């Protein structure tokens, strides 16, 4: 089992933890639909960079 030779100082511990902070995700706004989405991902409406790349399924309502 690995055992450290000497104790880490609070300064060194802080330097190591300085990159552990959570960052906000990069978000874009689609120019066509105005929908916000993650970068390089298709928006929920099926638009990517102003073009519709995924068509929404047509839902038929059966009322008799």
C-alpha positions as CSV (number, residue, x, y, z in Angstrom):
1,X,0.0,0.0,0.0
2,X,1.3,3.5,-0.9
3,X,2.1,5.7,2.1
4,X,3.0,9.4,1.7
5,X,6.5,10.4,2.9
6,X,5.4,13.7,4.3
7,X,2.2,15.6,4.9
8,X,0.7,17.8,2.2
9,X,0.5,21.4,3.3
10,X,-2.8,23.3,3.1
11,X,-1.3,25.5,0.3
12,X,-0.4,22.4,-1.8
13,X,-3.8,20.9,-1.1
14,X,-5.5,24.1,-2.3
15,X,-3.4,24.2,-5.4
16,X,-4.4,20.7,-6.3
17,X,-8.1,21.4,-5.7
18,X,-8.1,24.7,-7.7
19,X,-9.2,22.9,-10.9
20,X,-12.0,20.9,-9.2
21,X,-14.5,23.8,-9.4
22,X,-17.6,23.0,-11.5
23,X,-18.0,25.1,-14.6
24,X,-21.3,26.2,-16.2
25,X,-22.1,24.2,-19.4
26,X,-21.5,26.1,-22.7
27,X,-25.0,27.0,-24.0
28,X,-26.0,28.3,-27.4
29,X,-29.1,29.9,-28.8
30,X,-30.4,28.5,-32.1
31,X,-30.9,31.4,-34.6
32,X,-34.0,29.9,-36.2
33,X,-36.1,28.7,-33.2
34,X,-34.5,30.7,-30.4
35,X,-34.1,27.5,-28.4
36,X,-31.2,27.2,-26.0
37,X,-29.2,24.0,-26.2
38,X,-25.8,22.6,-25.4
39,X,-23.0,23.5,-27.9
40,X,-22.6,21.1,-30.8
41,X,-25.9,19.3,-30.0
42,X,-29.2,19.3,-31.7
43,X,-31.9,21.5,-30.0
44,X,-35.0,19.8,-28.7
45,X,-36.9,21.2,-31.8
46,X,-34.5,19.3,-34.1
47,X,-32.6,22.4,-35.3
48,X,-28.8,22.5,-35.6
49,X,-27.1,25.7,-36.7
50,X,-30.3,27.1,-38.2
51,X,-31.2,24.0,-40.2
52,X,-33.8,21.4,-39.2
53,X,-31.9,18.1,-39.2
54,X,-34.4,16.0,-37.3
55,X,-38.1,16.1,-38.2
56,X,-40.6,15.9,-35.4
57,X,-43.0,12.9,-35.6
58,X,-46.5,13.7,-36.6
59,X,-49.0,12.8,-33.9
60,X,-52.5,12.0,-35.2
61,X,-55.4,12.5,-32.9
62,X,-58.1,9.8,-33.3
63,X,-61.4,11.2,-32.0
64,X,-64.4,9.2,-33.1
